[in-house]
Amino acid sequence: MLRWLIVIFLALVLIEGLAPWLRRLGLGRLPGDLHFRFAGRQWSIPLASTLLLSLLLSLIVKWL
């Protein structure tokens, strides 16, 4: 269980770091992605984008 939490956390950090580039591709704006303002800062939780990228990467790995 702890391993999956670490993997999900790392995936969210990676996607957040690549967010400007991914937004140009349309990721980060999917219906399941959460965006809100708190303490004067914009926060985003890209749940749907994370699932989509995870699915694509698993298909690529399976194909190779």
mmCIF file as gemmi writes it, N, C-alpha and C atoms, coordinates in Angstrom:
data_model
loop_
_atom_site.group_PDB
_atom_site.id
_atom_site.type_symbol
_atom_site.label_atom_id
_atom_site.label_alt_id
_atom_site.label_comp_id
_atom_site.label_asym_id
_atom_site.label_entity_id
_atom_site.label_seq_id
_atom_site.pdbx_PDB_ins_code
_atom_site.Cartn_x
_atom_site.Cartn_y
_atom_site.Cartn_z
_atom_site.occupancy
_atom_site.B_iso_or_equiv
_atom_site.pdbx_formal_charge
_atom_site.auth_seq_id
_atom_site.auth_asym_id
_atom_site.pdbx_PDB_model_num
ATOM 1 N N . MET Axp A 1 ? 0.819 -1.193 0 1 0 ? 1 A 1
ATOM 2 C CA . MET Axp A 1 ? 0 0 0 1 0 ? 1 A 1
ATOM 3 C C . MET Axp A 1 ? 0.865 1.259 0 1 0 ? 1 A 1
ATOM 4 N N . LEU Axp A 2 ? 1.891 1.25 0.814 1 0 ? 2 A 1
ATOM 5 C CA . LEU Axp A 2 ? 2.776 2.408 0.891 1 0 ? 2 A 1
ATOM 6 C C . LEU Axp A 2 ? 3.505 2.629 -0.43 1 0 ? 2 A 1
ATOM 7 N N . ARG Axp A 3 ? 3.859 1.546 -1.091 1 0 ? 3 A 1
ATOM 8 C CA . ARG Axp A 3 ? 4.547 1.652 -2.374 1 0 ? 3 A 1
ATOM 9 C C . ARG Axp A 3 ? 3.67 2.371 -3.4 1 0 ? 3 A 1
ATOM 10 N N . TRP Axp A 4 ? 2.374 2.061 -3.431 1 0 ? 4 A 1
ATOM 11 C CA . TRP Axp A 4 ? 1.472 2.706 -4.385 1 0 ? 4 A 1
ATOM 12 C C . TRP Axp A 4 ? 1.285 4.179 -4.066 1 0 ? 4 A 1
ATOM 13 N N . LEU Axp A 5 ? 1.247 4.515 -2.788 1 0 ? 5 A 1
ATOM 14 C CA . LEU Axp A 5 ? 1.136 5.928 -2.422 1 0 ? 5 A 1
ATOM 15 C C . LEU Axp A 5 ? 2.36 6.71 -2.881 1 0 ? 5 A 1
ATOM 16 N N . ILE Axp A 6 ? 3.527 6.109 -2.755 1 0 ? 6 A 1
ATOM 17 C CA . ILE Axp A 6 ? 4.75 6.766 -3.215 1 0 ? 6 A 1
ATOM 18 C C . ILE Axp A 6 ? 4.74 6.929 -4.722 1 0 ? 6 A 1
ATOM 19 N N . VAL Axp A 7 ? 4.301 5.91 -5.448 1 0 ? 7 A 1
ATOM 20 C CA . VAL Axp A 7 ? 4.237 5.977 -6.91 1 0 ? 7 A 1
ATOM 21 C C . VAL Axp A 7 ? 3.254 7.053 -7.356 1 0 ? 7 A 1
ATOM 22 N N . ILE Axp A 8 ? 2.099 7.116 -6.732 1 0 ? 8 A 1
ATOM 23 C CA . ILE Axp A 8 ? 1.108 8.132 -7.092 1 0 ? 8 A 1
ATOM 24 C C . ILE Axp A 8 ? 1.637 9.521 -6.784 1 0 ? 8 A 1
ATOM 25 N N . PHE Axp A 9 ? 2.286 9.684 -5.628 1 0 ? 9 A 1
ATOM 26 C CA . PHE Axp A 9 ? 2.856 10.98 -5.272 1 0 ? 9 A 1
ATOM 27 C C . PHE Axp A 9 ? 3.909 11.408 -6.286 1 0 ? 9 A 1
ATOM 28 N N . LEU Axp A 10 ? 4.794 10.499 -6.663 1 0 ? 10 A 1
ATOM 29 C CA . LEU Axp A 10 ? 5.834 10.828 -7.633 1 0 ? 10 A 1
ATOM 30 C C . LEU Axp A 10 ? 5.246 11.165 -9 1 0 ? 10 A 1
ATOM 31 N N . ALA Axp A 11 ? 4.196 10.451 -9.397 1 0 ? 11 A 1
ATOM 32 C CA . ALA Axp A 11 ? 3.541 10.741 -10.673 1 0 ? 11 A 1
ATOM 33 C C . ALA Axp A 11 ? 2.915 12.131 -10.646 1 0 ? 11 A 1
ATOM 34 N N . LEU Axp A 12 ? 2.28 12.489 -9.537 1 0 ? 12 A 1
ATOM 35 C CA . LEU Axp A 12 ? 1.68 13.823 -9.431 1 0 ? 12 A 1
ATOM 36 C C . LEU Axp A 12 ? 2.737 14.917 -9.447 1 0 ? 12 A 1
ATOM 37 N N . VAL Axp A 13 ? 3.849 14.69 -8.784 1 0 ? 13 A 1
ATOM 38 C CA . VAL Axp A 13 ? 4.934 15.673 -8.789 1 0 ? 13 A 1
ATOM 39 C C . VAL Axp A 13 ? 5.516 15.821 -10.192 1 0 ? 13 A 1
ATOM 40 N N . LEU Axp A 14 ? 5.706 14.707 -10.892 1 0 ? 14 A 1
ATOM 41 C CA . LEU Axp A 14 ? 6.237 14.746 -12.247 1 0 ? 14 A 1
ATOM 42 C C . LEU Axp A 14 ? 5.295 15.481 -13.192 1 0 ? 14 A 1
ATOM 43 N N . ILE Axp A 15 ? 4.029 15.195 -13.1 1 0 ? 15 A 1
ATOM 44 C CA . ILE Axp A 15 ? 3.061 15.857 -13.977 1 0 ? 15 A 1
ATOM 45 C C . ILE Axp A 15 ? 2.964 17.337 -13.651 1 0 ? 15 A 1
ATOM 46 N N . GLU Axp A 16 ? 3.021 17.684 -12.372 1 0 ? 16 A 1
ATOM 47 C CA . GLU Axp A 16 ? 2.972 19.101 -11.999 1 0 ? 16 A 1
ATOM 48 C C . GLU Axp A 16 ? 4.201 19.846 -12.529 1 0 ? 16 A 1
ATOM 49 N N . GLY Axp A 17 ? 5.344 19.19 -12.53 1 0 ? 17 A 1
ATOM 50 C CA . GLY Axp A 17 ? 6.546 19.816 -13.061 1 0 ? 17 A 1
ATOM 51 C C . GLY Axp A 17 ? 6.5 19.989 -14.568 1 0 ? 17 A 1
ATOM 52 N N . LEU Axp A 18 ? 5.831 19.075 -15.235 1 0 ? 18 A 1
ATOM 53 C CA . LEU Axp A 18 ? 5.704 19.142 -16.695 1 0 ? 18 A 1
ATOM 54 C C . LEU Axp A 18 ? 4.408 19.82 -17.139 1 0 ? 18 A 1
ATOM 55 N N . ALA Axp A 19 ? 3.669 20.396 -16.209 1 0 ? 19 A 1
ATOM 56 C CA . ALA Axp A 19 ? 2.346 20.955 -16.487 1 0 ? 19 A 1
ATOM 57 C C . ALA Axp A 19 ? 2.327 21.978 -17.621 1 0 ? 19 A 1
ATOM 58 N N . PRO Axp A 20 ? 3.238 22.942 -17.672 1 0 ? 20 A 1
ATOM 59 C CA . PRO Axp A 20 ? 3.155 23.913 -18.78 1 0 ? 20 A 1
ATOM 60 C C . PRO Axp A 20 ? 3.265 23.261 -20.16 1 0 ? 20 A 1
ATOM 61 N N . TRP Axp A 21 ? 4.146 22.285 -20.292 1 0 ? 21 A 1
ATOM 62 C CA . TRP Axp A 21 ? 4.298 21.594 -21.572 1 0 ? 21 A 1
ATOM 63 C C . TRP Axp A 21 ? 3.094 20.696 -21.86 1 0 ? 21 A 1
ATOM 64 N N . LEU Axp A 22 ? 2.58 20.034 -20.838 1 0 ? 22 A 1
ATOM 65 C CA . LEU Axp A 22 ? 1.444 19.136 -21.023 1 0 ? 22 A 1
ATOM 66 C C . LEU Axp A 22 ? 0.149 19.892 -21.313 1 0 ? 22 A 1
ATOM 67 N N . ARG Axp A 23 ? 0.014 21.111 -20.782 1 0 ? 23 A 1
ATOM 68 C CA . ARG Axp A 23 ? -1.199 21.897 -21.048 1 0 ? 23 A 1
ATOM 69 C C . ARG Axp A 23 ? -1.302 22.273 -22.523 1 0 ? 23 A 1
ATOM 70 N N . ARG Axp A 24 ? -0.158 22.419 -23.174 1 0 ? 24 A 1
ATOM 71 C CA . ARG Axp A 24 ? -0.177 22.697 -24.616 1 0 ? 24 A 1
ATOM 72 C C . ARG Axp A 24 ? -0.759 21.514 -25.385 1 0 ? 24 A 1
ATOM 73 N N . LEU Axp A 25 ? -0.602 20.307 -24.829 1 0 ? 25 A 1
ATOM 74 C CA . LEU Axp A 25 ? -1.146 19.101 -25.455 1 0 ? 25 A 1
ATOM 75 C C . LEU Axp A 25 ? -2.59 18.816 -25.036 1 0 ? 25 A 1
ATOM 76 N N . GLY Axp A 26 ? -3.117 19.6 -24.089 1 0 ? 26 A 1
ATOM 77 C CA . GLY Axp A 26 ? -4.491 19.404 -23.637 1 0 ? 26 A 1
ATOM 78 C C . GLY Axp A 26 ? -4.603 18.651 -22.333 1 0 ? 26 A 1
ATOM 79 N N . LEU Axp A 27 ? -3.495 18.147 -21.813 1 0 ? 27 A 1
ATOM 80 C CA . LEU Axp A 27 ? -3.541 17.457 -20.527 1 0 ? 27 A 1
ATOM 81 C C . LEU Axp A 27 ? -3.538 18.487 -19.411 1 0 ? 27 A 1
ATOM 82 N N . GLY Axp A 28 ? -4.195 18.166 -18.322 1 0 ? 28 A 1
ATOM 83 C CA . GLY Axp A 28 ? -4.321 19.111 -17.225 1 0 ? 28 A 1
ATOM 84 C C . GLY Axp A 28 ? -5.617 19.883 -17.284 1 0 ? 28 A 1
ATOM 85 N N . ARG Axp A 29 ? -6.35 19.692 -18.356 1 0 ? 29 A 1
ATOM 86 C CA . ARG Axp A 29 ? -7.647 20.359 -18.527 1 0 ? 29 A 1
ATOM 87 C C . ARG Axp A 29 ? -8.77 19.335 -18.707 1 0 ? 29 A 1
ATOM 88 N N . LEU Axp A 30 ? -8.507 18.097 -18.385 1 0 ? 30 A 1
ATOM 89 C CA . LEU Axp A 30 ? -9.511 17.051 -18.532 1 0 ? 30 A 1
ATOM 90 C C . LEU Axp A 30 ? -10.58 17.2 -17.454 1 0 ? 30 A 1
ATOM 91 N N . PRO Axp A 31 ? -11.767 16.622 -17.653 1 0 ? 31 A 1
ATOM 92 C CA . PRO Axp A 31 ? -12.845 16.788 -16.678 1 0 ? 31 A 1
ATOM 93 C C . PRO Axp A 31 ? -12.518 16.303 -15.261 1 0 ? 31 A 1
ATOM 94 N N . GLY Axp A 32 ? -11.628 15.356 -15.084 1 0 ? 32 A 1
ATOM 95 C CA . GLY Axp A 32 ? -11.309 14.862 -13.755 1 0 ? 32 A 1
ATOM 96 C C . GLY Axp A 32 ? -10.169 15.588 -13.064 1 0 ? 32 A 1
ATOM 97 N N . ASP Axp A 33 ? -9.611 16.603 -13.691 1 0 ? 33 A 1
ATOM 98 C CA . ASP Axp A 33 ? -8.523 17.373 -13.101 1 0 ? 33 A 1
ATOM 99 C C . ASP Axp A 33 ? -9.101 18.485 -12.225 1 0 ? 33 A 1
ATOM 100 N N . LEU Axp A 34 ? -8.586 18.585 -11.017 1 0 ? 34 A 1
ATOM 101 C CA . LEU Axp A 34 ? -9.107 19.564 -10.063 1 0 ? 34 A 1
ATOM 102 C C . LEU Axp A 34 ? -8.197 20.784 -10.014 1 0 ? 34 A 1
ATOM 103 N N . HIS Axp A 35 ? -8.815 21.97 -10.009 1 0 ? 35 A 1
ATOM 104 C CA . HIS Axp A 35 ? -8.087 23.233 -9.909 1 0 ? 35 A 1
ATOM 105 C C . HIS Axp A 35 ? -8.794 24.085 -8.862 1 0 ? 35 A 1
ATOM 106 N N . PHE Axp A 36 ? -8.037 24.652 -7.933 1 0 ? 36 A 1
ATOM 107 C CA . PHE Axp A 36 ? -8.629 25.523 -6.93 1 0 ? 36 A 1
ATOM 108 C C . PHE Axp A 36 ? -7.595 26.514 -6.418 1 0 ? 36 A 1
ATOM 109 N N . ARG Axp A 37 ? -8.085 27.571 -5.786 1 0 ? 37 A 1
ATOM 110 C CA . ARG Axp A 37 ? -7.236 28.601 -5.184 1 0 ? 37 A 1
ATOM 111 C C . ARG Axp A 37 ? -7.297 28.455 -3.68 1 0 ? 37 A 1
ATOM 112 N N . PHE Axp A 38 ? -6.123 28.479 -3.054 1 0 ? 38 A 1
ATOM 113 C CA . PHE Axp A 38 ? -6.046 28.424 -1.602 1 0 ? 38 A 1
ATOM 114 C C . PHE Axp A 38 ? -4.837 29.231 -1.153 1 0 ? 38 A 1
ATOM 115 N N . ALA Axp A 39 ? -5.053 30.1 -0.199 1 0 ? 39 A 1
ATOM 116 C CA . ALA Axp A 39 ? -4 30.947 0.355 1 0 ? 39 A 1
ATOM 117 C C . ALA Axp A 39 ? -3.323 31.791 -0.724 1 0 ? 39 A 1
ATOM 118 N N . GLY Axp A 40 ? -4.106 32.276 -1.685 1 0 ? 40 A 1
ATOM 119 C CA . GLY Axp A 40 ? -3.573 33.143 -2.725 1 0 ? 40 A 1
ATOM 120 C C . GLY Axp A 40 ? -2.734 32.435 -3.778 1 0 ? 40 A 1
ATOM 121 N N . ARG Axp A 41 ? -2.82 31.133 -3.825 1 0 ? 41 A 1
ATOM 122 C CA . ARG Axp A 41 ? -2.031 30.373 -4.79 1 0 ? 41 A 1
ATOM 123 C C . ARG Axp A 41 ? -2.925 29.412 -5.565 1 0 ? 41 A 1
ATOM 124 N N . GLN Axp A 42 ? -2.608 29.212 -6.823 1 0 ? 42 A 1
ATOM 125 C CA . GLN Axp A 42 ? -3.361 28.277 -7.674 1 0 ? 42 A 1
ATOM 126 C C . GLN Axp A 42 ? -2.834 26.861 -7.455 1 0 ? 42 A 1
ATOM 127 N N . TRP Axp A 43 ? -3.71 25.948 -7.104 1 0 ? 43 A 1
ATOM 128 C CA . TRP Axp A 43 ? -3.352 24.55 -6.9 1 0 ? 43 A 1
ATOM 129 C C . TRP Axp A 43 ? -4.092 23.704 -7.915 1 0 ? 43 A 1
ATOM 130 N N . SER Axp A 44 ? -3.431 22.675 -8.408 1 0 ? 44 A 1
ATOM 131 C CA . SER Axp A 44 ? -4.099 21.754 -9.329 1 0 ? 44 A 1
ATOM 132 C C . SER Axp A 44 ? -3.752 20.322 -8.948 1 0 ? 44 A 1
ATOM 133 N N . ILE Axp A 45 ? -4.742 19.468 -9.066 1 0 ? 45 A 1
ATOM 134 C CA . ILE Axp A 45 ? -4.561 18.041 -8.82 1 0 ? 45 A 1
ATOM 135 C C . ILE Axp A 45 ? -5.012 17.326 -10.092 1 0 ? 45 A 1
ATOM 136 N N . PRO Axp A 46 ? -4.069 16.917 -10.925 1 0 ? 46 A 1
ATOM 137 C CA . PRO Axp A 46 ? -4.407 16.343 -12.238 1 0 ? 46 A 1
ATOM 138 C C . PRO Axp A 46 ? -4.725 14.849 -12.169 1 0 ? 46 A 1
ATOM 139 N N . LEU Axp A 47 ? -5.859 14.488 -11.591 1 0 ? 47 A 1
ATOM 140 C CA . LEU Axp A 47 ? -6.208 13.081 -11.427 1 0 ? 47 A 1
ATOM 141 C C . LEU Axp A 47 ? -6.464 12.378 -12.763 1 0 ? 47 A 1
ATOM 142 N N . ALA Axp A 48 ? -7.289 12.968 -13.592 1 0 ? 48 A 1
ATOM 143 C CA . ALA Axp A 48 ? -7.619 12.33 -14.873 1 0 ? 48 A 1
ATOM 144 C C . ALA Axp A 48 ? -6.396 12.267 -15.79 1 0 ? 48 A 1
ATOM 145 N N . SER Axp A 49 ? -5.583 13.299 -15.777 1 0 ? 49 A 1
ATOM 146 C CA . SER Axp A 49 ? -4.373 13.29 -16.608 1 0 ? 49 A 1
ATOM 147 C C . SER Axp A 49 ? -3.399 12.222 -16.126 1 0 ? 49 A 1
ATOM 148 N N . THR Axp A 50 ? -3.297 12.05 -14.813 1 0 ? 50 A 1
ATOM 149 C CA . THR Axp A 50 ? -2.425 11.018 -14.265 1 0 ? 50 A 1
ATOM 150 C C . THR Axp A 50 ? -2.885 9.633 -14.693 1 0 ? 50 A 1
ATOM 151 N N . LEU Axp A 51 ? -4.182 9.397 -14.638 1 0 ? 51 A 1
ATOM 152 C CA . LEU Axp A 51 ? -4.707 8.094 -15.063 1 0 ? 51 A 1
ATOM 153 C C . LEU Axp A 51 ? -4.482 7.858 -16.549 1 0 ? 51 A 1
ATOM 154 N N . LEU Axp A 52 ? -4.687 8.881 -17.355 1 0 ? 52 A 1
ATOM 155 C CA . LEU Axp A 52 ? -4.487 8.749 -18.796 1 0 ? 52 A 1
ATOM 156 C C . LEU Axp A 52 ? -3.027 8.471 -19.134 1 0 ? 52 A 1
ATOM 157 N N . LEU Axp A 53 ? -2.112 9.215 -18.533 1 0 ? 53 A 1
ATOM 158 C CA . LEU Axp A 53 ? -0.686 8.988 -18.791 1 0 ? 53 A 1
ATOM 159 C C . LEU Axp A 53 ? -0.232 7.634 -18.273 1 0 ? 53 A 1
ATOM 160 N N . SER Axp A 54 ? -0.774 7.198 -17.149 1 0 ? 54 A 1
ATOM 161 C CA . SER Axp A 54 ? -0.446 5.888 -16.61 1 0 ? 54 A 1
ATOM 162 C C . SER Axp A 54 ? -0.901 4.781 -17.553 1 0 ? 54 A 1
ATOM 163 N N . LEU Axp A 55 ? -2.088 4.933 -18.091 1 0 ? 55 A 1
ATOM 164 C CA . LEU Axp A 55 ? -2.607 3.952 -19.045 1 0 ? 55 A 1
ATOM 165 C C . LEU Axp A 55 ? -1.743 3.915 -20.305 1 0 ? 55 A 1
ATOM 166 N N . LEU Axp A 56 ? -1.386 5.076 -20.821 1 0 ? 56 A 1
ATOM 167 C CA . LEU Axp A 56 ? -0.549 5.123 -22.021 1 0 ? 56 A 1
ATOM 168 C C . LEU Axp A 56 ? 0.826 4.503 -21.778 1 0 ? 56 A 1
ATOM 169 N N . LEU Axp A 57 ? 1.441 4.82 -20.641 1 0 ? 57 A 1
ATOM 170 C CA . LEU Axp A 57 ? 2.757 4.255 -20.34 1 0 ? 57 A 1
ATOM 171 C C . LEU Axp A 57 ? 2.687 2.747 -20.138 1 0 ? 57 A 1
ATOM 172 N N . SER Axp A 58 ? 1.629 2.266 -19.499 1 0 ? 58 A 1
ATOM 173 C CA . SER Axp A 58 ? 1.523 0.815 -19.308 1 0 ? 58 A 1
ATOM 174 C C . SER Axp A 58 ? 1.311 0.099 -20.636 1 0 ? 58 A 1
ATOM 175 N N . LEU Axp A 59 ? 0.568 0.715 -21.556 1 0 ? 59 A 1
ATOM 176 C CA . LEU Axp A 59 ? 0.394 0.104 -22.878 1 0 ? 59 A 1
ATOM 177 C C . LEU Axp A 59 ? 1.693 0.095 -23.659 1 0 ? 59 A 1
ATOM 178 N N . ILE Axp A 60 ? 2.478 1.166 -23.539 1 0 ? 60 A 1
ATOM 179 C CA . ILE Axp A 60 ? 3.778 1.21 -24.225 1 0 ? 60 A 1
ATOM 180 C C . ILE Axp A 60 ? 4.714 0.152 -23.667 1 0 ? 60 A 1
ATOM 181 N N . VAL Axp A 61 ? 4.761 0.027 -22.353 1 0 ? 61 A 1
ATOM 182 C CA . VAL Axp A 61 ? 5.631 -0.966 -21.729 1 0 ? 61 A 1
ATOM 183 C C . VAL Axp A 61 ? 5.185 -2.381 -22.089 1 0 ? 61 A 1
ATOM 184 N N . LYS Axp A 62 ? 3.888 -2.603 -22.118 1 0 ? 62 A 1
ATOM 185 C CA . LYS Axp A 62 ? 3.363 -3.925 -22.482 1 0 ? 62 A 1
ATOM 186 C C . LYS Axp A 62 ? 3.697 -4.253 -23.94 1 0 ? 62 A 1
ATOM 187 N N . TRP Axp A 63 ? 3.641 -3.251 -24.789 1 0 ? 63 A 1
ATOM 188 C CA . TRP Axp A 63 ? 3.912 -3.453 -26.198 1 0 ? 63 A 1
ATOM 189 C C . TRP Axp A 63 ? 5.384 -3.753 -26.442 1 0 ? 63 A 1
ATOM 190 N N . LEU Axp A 64 ? 6.263 -3.114 -25.674 1 0 ? 64 A 1
ATOM 191 C CA . LEU Axp A 64 ? 7.702 -3.36 -25.842 1 0 ? 64 A 1
ATOM 192 C C . LEU Axp A 64 ? 8.031 -4.697 -25.254 1 0 ? 64 A 1
